């Protein structure tokens, strides 16, 4: 590991020198690529410097202790030595985590798709609650939200909704949200006070560029129709809505939020690109799952990952056995404690597999 760290430090120094050259500054694509690589390397370089400083503190303290006669000075050196020895294993662990290969999708925007599952109207109402949860989470982190398509029920629920969350690191934050979310509560329509169980499915897909996914337009069929549901003055009066069918996969995407047919077509293609990219990720996930069972996972859409129990005020993530009694704040977008715990569990799992 330390040979690799030395290589990374040298690479960081080379990049720093290269960024100072005039011809690099004039090439914006090259400049941005180097800045990105430098930014990615900086946390590792800083942590490795902290590691070497800690090792030096231990070495210097031990050497000084062997020749020091003043008792007060010896006590100070012993305390400094003890602190450094306690800190060293923590730094080593942090370095190992930083050295885990980064998910190439982590910095990407995400397309979120929420679909009502079992539970009829109550599932559709919970799908709308989940939509608001992620919108509020995005607001808390300064991410931008753009609605791509909505199929509502007319009573405040959503049969399905897809939207983009844009911002650096959006995928790294939300990638563990994919799966089946279960709600247990008394529906507003339930006169007997019985608790019902309903589900929604959440899919988190990294945005894919045209370079990453090349769509053959001959494989696409476009139909236009008049938008329905809530809309602006022009949305419901022109044939601006677009239905895109990808013939090889059978994927169907409808977009009707924009007044412009061209803009709705562009949104539909953006969603299709993400879905096709996601299919490739699914294949890789399935291949990995056949080799080892991932505790946290980000790929299995059929996996029940979380329960929201209104009666007990709790939210339980079944993958890591974490229960939080703060359902109101979580539904208001306060997901950080859950996401941090899932990230930590994933890192621990990767570290374990590397050590094995």
N, C-alpha and C positions, 0 to 999 in steps of 0.2 A: 504493500500500500504506500509506503514512504517513497519508494522510487517513483511511483506514479504521481505522488504529491509534488516531488521535486520537478518533474516534467511539467506539471500544471503551473507551477510558479514561474518556470522559465518561459512558458507560453504566455503567461500574463504579462511578463516583462517585455517580451517581444511585441505583443499587441500594443502596449503602452508606447513603445518607441515608434512603432509603425503609424500610430494615430497622429504622431507629431509631424509626419512627412507631408509636404504640400500636395503631392500627387494623390495621396489617399483622401485628403480633405476635399479634393475636387471631384472625386468619384463617390457620389452619395450612396450608391448601393453597397460599395465596398466599405465605406465609412460606417454605415448602419450595421452591417454584418459584424464588423470588428467591435463596435460599441456593445452590441448584444452579447458577443462572446466574452468580452471583458466584464460585463455586468454579471454574467453567469459564473465566471471564475472568481470574482471578488470575494464572495462569502467563504469559499474554500481557502483562498490565499490568506485571508485575515485569520481564519480559524487555525490554519497551520502555523502562522506566525505566533499566535497565542500558545499553541502547543510547544513550539521551540523555546519561547520565553519561559514557559513553566518548567520545562526540562532544565534550562539554564539556571533558574532559581534554585531548583533542587540540588544541582551540582555545586553551585557557588555556596549555598548554605551549608552543605555537608563539608566542603573544603574549609570554610571559615570556622566551623564548629571544632574541627580537629586541632586548630591552632589558637582558638580564642580562650582567654583565661578569665575575662570579666564575666561574672555570673549574670548580670542584667543583660549584657549583650548576648550571652549564650541562650538565655530564655527567649529573647526576641528572635534569634535565629531559629530556635526550635519551633517556635510558633509559625514563623514564615515557612519553614520546611514542611511542617504538618499540613498547613493550608494548601501548599503547592502539591503535595502528595495526594491529598483528598481531591483536588481539582483535576489532576492529570487524567484519571479514568473517565471523568465526565467529558473532558475535551476530546479524548480518543473516540468516545461514543458519538459525540456530535460530528466529528470528522468522518466517521464511517457513514453516518446518515447523509452528510453532504456529498459523499462519494457514490451513493446509490445512483445509478443511471437515471437521469431525469426523464419523465414522461414527455415525449416530444409534443404532446398536445396541451401540456399544462398552461401555456401562456395564451391559448386560443380563446376566442369568443365561443359561446355555446348556443345551440338551439335546443330549447326545452319543449318537450311534447308531453302533455298530460291528458290521459284518457280515463273517463269514468269506467269502472269495472262492475263488479257485482254490487247490487243494491239499488238499481233503478234511479229514481229522482234524487234520493239521498246521496248516492255516489256522485251524481252530477253536481250537487251542491257542494260536496266535499272537494271535487275537482276545482270548483271556483275558489274555495278556501285555499287550496294548495297554490293556485295561480297567484292569489294575493300574497301568500307567504313568500314566494320567490321574488315577486316584484318588490316587496318591502325589504327583503334581504339585499336585493340589488341596490336599492336606494341607500341602505345603511353603508354599503361599500363603495358608493360612487360609481356603480356600473349603470350603463344605459340599457333600457328595455324597449324593444320594438316588437309589437304584436304582429304575427305573420298570418294566422288564421284562427277563427273561433267558430265553434258550432255550439250555440247556446240552447237552453231548454225553454226560455221564455219565463221561467219562474226564479231566475237568479242563478241557475245552475249552468254547467258547461259539460256537454257530452265530450268535447275535446277542445284543446287550445294549444297552439304552438307559438312560441315567441323566442326572440333572440336576446341574450344577455351579453352585452359587449363590455370589455374591459380586460386589461392585462391580468392574467391569472384566473379568469372566470372559470375555465374548465378545471383547474387544479382545486378550486374551492368546491365545485358542485358535482364533480364526477362520481362521488359515492352516493348520490341521490337517486341513481337509476334503480328501479325495482318497483315492487308492489307496496304501496302505503295503505295501511288498514286503519279505519276509524271506527270507534265504538262510542255511540252517543244516542240520545233520545231525539229522533227527528221532530221537527216542528209540526209535522202532520200526524204524529203518533199521539192519539188521545189516551191510550192506556198506560203511558209512561214506561213502555218497554224499551230497553236498550237494543239498538240495531247495529249490526256489523256490516260495513260497506268497504269497498276498495277502489283505489285509483292506481293506474300505472304511470310512472314517471320515466321518461327516457331523456337522458342527457347526452347530446351529440356534439362533438367539437365541430366548429365551422370548418369546412374544407374549401380550399382554393381551387381555381380552375386547373392549376398545375397538378394538384394532388388527385383530382377526379375529373377526367375528361369525359364529358357526356356527348354521346353521338345523338344529334338532334333527330336523326332518322328513327331512333328508338323511342321518341317522345310524341305523344298525341296530345294536342291542346284543344279543349272545348271552352267556349266562352258562354256565360249566362248572366242573368241579372242577379245582382247581390240581394240577399234577404236579411232580415233581422235589423238590429240597430245600425243606423248609418247616417251619413250626412246627406245634404240636399241632392247631391249627384250620384251618390253611391248606389242607391236603390232604383235609379231611373235610367241607367244605361247598362249595356252589356259589358261591364268592366270586370266582372269576376272571371277567374280562370281556373279550370280544372286540368291538371297535368297528369297524364297516365304514362308511366314508364313501362313500356311493353315487356322487356325481358324479365323484369322483377315483379310486375303487377302492382308496383307502388302507385298510389293515387294521392295527389295533393291538391287541395282547393285553397285558393287565396282570393279574398274579396274585400280586404280592408282599405285598399287604395282606390281612388277615383279612376286612376289610369290603368287600363288593361296591360300596358307595357310594364308598369311597376309591379302589378300583381304577378305577371309572368316571371319577372326577375326574382321576386320573392319565392315563387314556387320552385324555380330552378335552384335557388340557394338551399331550400329545404331538401330537395331531391339530392343535391350534391352531398349534403351532410348525412342523409340516410344511406346513400351508397357507400360513403366512407365508413359509416357506422357498421354496415354489413361486413366490411372487411375486418373491422376491429372485432366484431362478434366471432368471426371465423378464428382469428388469432386467440381470442379468449377461450373459445371452446377447445382449441388444440392444447392450450396451457392447462385448462381445467382437467383434461383427460390425464395429464401428467401429475398434477397435484391440485388439491382442493384449496382454493383461496378463501381465507376467512372473510375478508372485507369485500373483495371483488368489485368490479364496475360494469360487468357485462350481462349478467343473467337477468333479463327483464321479468322472468316469472318468479323470481325469488321474493318472498315476503320479507321486507327489510325493517319495517318500522310500524309501530302501533300508536295511535293517538287516542287515549282513553279520556273522554271528557268528564265522566262521572268521578274518576279518581284524580283528575288533573295531571295525568302523567303522560310522558312520551317515552317509549321504550324502543331502542335500536337493538334488534335481535342478533345482529352479526357480532356485536362486541358486548352484549349483555348490559348495556348502559341504560338506566332509567333516570329520567329527570322529572321532577314535579314542578314544572313551569310551563304548562301547555299554552297558557295565554301569551306569554312572551315569545315562545317558539312560533306560534301561529302568526305572531306579529313580525316575523322575520329574524328573530334572534336565534340563528342556527349555529353560531360560532362554537359553542361548547361541544355540540354534536360533531361538527365538521372537524374540529381540532382533535377530538378523541379518535375519530375514524382515520385521520391522517397519521396520528401517532401509531395506531394499531397496524396500519399498512406498512409504515416504515419498519416497525419491529418485525413484521412478518418477512419483509424483504431482507432485513439484516440476518434473520435466522436462516433464510434460504442460502444467503451468501456464505455464512459460517458453516452450514452443512456441506 
